[in-house]
Amino acid sequence: MRDLNRVFEPNHAPTSAAMRIVVSVQLALALAFWLLSPFRVLPTPPEVFSAIGRLWMEEGLGQELITSFFLNLEALAWTVLISLGLCYFTVMPFFRPVAAAVAKGRFLGLIGLTLVFTLMVGGGHRLKVTLLVFGMTVFFVTSMASEIAAIPRSKFDHARTLRMSEWQVVWEVVVLGTFDKAIEVMRQNAAIGWMMLTMVEGISRAEGGIGAMLLNQNKHFHLAEVFAIQLVILLVGLGQDVVIGLLKRVICPYAELTLERK
């Protein structure tokens, strides 16, 4: 009982058992609210799960999900390659204004840039990948550039005392030293990709995708199907988030040790 009381106290770390109880209670309350919601517009859980089965068996939800998953994965790979390259080059003053300008692009709406990207790369798959890459890159660069700028100068000085060249210092301190942060930023931007997916697949529906299916169901006011697709996207996104988190623990186990010391 004392452990449960601590969850309402600031700056305390409750036990894992207490947190499991808290999470279970909150999930039960959320499910009860969904079942007993006074908002009749919300479909009930049985309706949503029935819609998932119908969409999967009759309308190809699984195939559309695979299409969207690999689209998001491809865009994420390009985003990581472009963003990390640009951020690591900020160790040279020449590239810092470029990275700053890219980061400011997070205030731009994709709808206003669609015509420009269409004229540059054409439509279809390449347009969707380009839009996703732009939308994720501006946020990736913002976060990663901040991580690199926050590296203590003492780490650079320590590397120099080991008689490393400046490029060796960059590799050891900037690239390897922030690799765990890069994975965490990638994890956050993967979620941004799923959030943008519906809009991007709505702009170009040539290959279909779960986003295009969601827009079609929303257009015809099929609310159970809309909630079903949203639930599928949420579960897949959470699964991907867990996988990236496990990947971070395997590749960078020292990151967990650092957090425990803090």
C-alpha positions in Angstrom: 0.0 0.0 0.0 2.9 2.3 0.8 4.3 1.7 -2.7 1.0 2.7 -4.2 0.9 5.9 -2.2 4.3 6.8 -3.6 3.0 7.1 -7.1 1.2 10.3 -6.1 4.4 11.8 -4.5 6.7 14.0 -6.7 10.3 12.9 -7.4 9.9 9.3 -6.2 10.6 6.1 -8.0 7.9 3.6 -7.3 8.5 -0.2 -7.6 7.8 -2.0 -10.8 5.0 -3.9 -9.2 3.3 -0.6 -8.2 3.6 0.7 -11.7 2.1 -2.5 -13.2 -0.9 -2.0 -10.9 -1.2 1.7 -11.9 -1.0 0.9 -15.7 -3.5 -1.9 -15.3 -6.0 0.3 -13.6 -5.6 3.1 -16.1 -6.1 0.7 -19.0 -9.2 -0.7 -17.4 -10.6 2.8 -16.9 -9.8 3.7 -20.5 -11.6 0.5 -21.7 -14.6 1.2 -19.4 -14.8 4.8 -20.8 -14.7 3.4 -24.3 -17.5 0.9 -23.6 -19.7 3.3 -21.7 -18.9 6.5 -23.6 -21.8 8.9 -23.9 -20.5 9.9 -27.3 -22.5 7.8 -29.7 -20.3 8.7 -32.6 -17.6 6.4 -31.1 -17.9 2.8 -32.3 -17.8 0.1 -29.7 -14.8 -2.3 -29.3 -16.8 -5.2 -30.8 -17.6 -3.1 -33.8 -14.0 -2.1 -34.2 -12.6 -5.6 -33.9 -15.3 -6.9 -36.3 -14.2 -4.2 -38.8 -10.6 -5.3 -38.5 -11.6 -8.8 -39.5 -13.7 -7.6 -42.4 -11.1 -5.3 -43.7 -8.4 -7.9 -43.5 -10.4 -10.7 -45.2 -12.4 -8.7 -47.8 -10.5 -5.5 -48.6 -6.8 -6.5 -48.3 -5.9 -4.6 -45.1 -2.8 -6.9 -44.7 -1.4 -6.1 -48.1 -2.0 -2.4 -47.7 -0.3 -2.5 -44.4 2.8 -4.2 -45.9 2.9 -1.5 -48.6 2.8 1.3 -46.1 5.3 -0.4 -43.8 8.0 -0.7 -46.4 7.3 2.8 -47.7 7.8 4.1 -44.2 10.9 2.0 -43.7 12.5 3.2 -47.0 11.8 6.8 -46.1 13.3 6.3 -42.6 16.5 4.8 -44.1 16.9 7.8 -46.4 16.2 10.2 -43.6 18.8 8.6 -41.3 21.4 8.7 -44.1 20.8 12.3 -45.1 20.3 13.7 -41.6 23.2 12.0 -39.9 25.5 13.0 -42.7 24.4 16.6 -42.5 24.6 16.7 -38.7 28.0 15.1 -38.5 29.3 17.6 -41.0 28.3 20.4 -38.6 31.7 19.9 -37.0 32.8 22.1 -39.9 31.6 25.7 -39.7 30.7 25.7 -43.4 27.9 23.2 -42.9 26.3 24.7 -39.8 24.1 27.3 -41.6 22.9 24.5 -44.0 21.9 22.4 -41.0 20.2 25.4 -39.4 18.3 26.1 -42.6 17.1 22.5 -42.9 15.9 22.5 -39.3 13.8 25.6 -39.9 12.0 23.7 -42.6 9.9 22.0 -39.9 7.6 25.1 -40.0 6.7 24.4 -43.6 3.6 22.5 -44.6 3.9 19.6 -47.0 0.8 20.6 -49.0 2.5 23.8 -50.2 5.6 21.8 -51.3 3.8 19.0 -53.1 3.8 20.7 -56.5 7.5 21.5 -56.2 8.4 17.9 -55.3 6.1 16.5 -58.0 7.9 18.6 -60.6 11.3 17.5 -59.2 10.8 13.7 -58.8 7.5 13.0 -60.5 4.5 11.3 -58.8 3.8 7.9 -57.4 6.2 6.1 -55.1 9.1 8.6 -55.4 6.8 11.5 -54.5 5.6 9.7 -51.4 9.1 8.8 -50.3 10.3 12.4 -50.9 7.5 13.9 -48.9 8.1 11.5 -46.0 11.9 12.1 -46.1 11.5 15.9 -46.0 8.9 15.7 -43.2 11.2 13.5 -41.0 14.5 15.0 -42.0 13.7 18.5 -40.7 12.9 17.1 -37.3 15.7 14.6 -37.3 18.3 17.3 -38.0 16.8 19.6 -35.3 17.1 17.0 -32.6 20.5 15.4 -33.7 22.2 18.8 -34.2 21.2 19.7 -30.7 22.7 16.5 -29.3 26.0 17.1 -31.1 26.1 20.8 -30.0 25.6 19.6 -26.4 28.7 17.4 -26.3 31.0 18.7 -23.5 34.2 20.3 -24.7 36.0 18.2 -22.2 35.4 15.1 -24.3 37.1 16.7 -27.3 40.0 17.8 -25.1 40.3 14.3 -23.7 40.4 12.7 -27.2 43.1 15.2 -28.2 45.2 14.3 -25.2 45.3 10.8 -26.6 47.0 12.3 -29.7 44.1 11.7 -32.0 43.8 13.7 -35.2 40.8 16.0 -35.5 39.0 13.5 -37.8 39.7 10.7 -35.3 38.2 13.0 -32.6 35.1 13.5 -34.8 34.7 9.7 -35.2 35.2 8.8 -31.6 33.5 11.7 -29.8 30.8 12.8 -32.3 29.9 9.7 -34.3 30.5 6.9 -31.8 29.8 9.0 -28.8 26.3 10.0 -29.9 25.3 6.8 -31.6 22.8 5.9 -28.9 21.3 9.3 -29.3 21.0 8.8 -33.0 19.1 5.6 -32.5 16.7 7.4 -30.1 16.2 10.2 -32.6 15.5 7.7 -35.3 13.0 6.0 -33.0 11.1 9.3 -32.6 11.1 10.1 -36.3 9.8 6.7 -37.2 6.7 7.6 -35.3 6.5 10.9 -37.2 6.6 8.9 -40.4 3.5 6.9 -39.4 1.7 10.1 -38.4 2.4 11.6 -41.8 1.6 8.5 -43.8 -2.1 9.1 -44.3 -1.6 12.5 -45.7 1.3 11.4 -48.0 -0.7 8.3 -49.3 -3.7 10.6 -49.8 -1.7 12.9 -52.0 -0.5 10.0 -54.2 -2.7 6.9 -54.2 -1.0 5.1 -57.1 0.3 2.2 -54.9 -2.6 2.2 -52.4 -1.5 1.8 -48.8 -3.2 1.8 -45.4 -3.3 5.6 -45.4 -5.3 5.6 -48.7 -7.6 3.0 -47.3 -8.2 5.1 -44.2 -9.1 8.1 -46.3 -11.5 6.1 -48.3 -13.3 4.8 -45.2 -13.4 8.2 -43.7 -14.9 9.7 -46.9 -17.8 7.3 -46.6 -18.2 7.8 -42.8 -17.4 4.2 -41.9 -16.4 5.0 -38.4 -15.8 1.5 -37.2 -13.5 0.9 -40.1 -11.7 4.2 -39.5 -11.1 3.3 -35.8 -10.0 -0.2 -36.9 -7.4 1.1 -39.3 -6.2 3.6 -36.7 -5.8 0.8 -34.2 -3.8 -1.3 -36.6 -1.5 1.7 -37.3 -1.1 2.3 -33.6 -0.2 -1.4 -32.9 2.3 -1.6 -35.8 3.9 1.7 -34.8 4.2 0.6 -31.2 5.7 -2.7 -32.3 8.3 -0.9 -34.4 9.0 1.4 -31.5 9.7 -1.6 -29.2 12.0 -3.2 -31.9 14.1 0.0 -32.3 14.3 0.3 -28.5 15.6 -3.3 -28.2 18.0 -2.6 -31.0 19.3 0.3 -29.1 19.8 -1.8 -26.0 21.7 -4.5 -28.0 24.0 -2.1 -29.9 24.4 0.5 -27.1 24.1 -1.2 -23.7 26.2 1.5 -22.2 23.4 4.0 -22.7 21.3 2.2 -20.1 24.2 2.2 -17.6 24.6 5.9 -18.1 20.9 6.5 -17.3 21.1 4.4 -14.2 24.0 6.4 -12.9 22.1 9.6 -13.4 
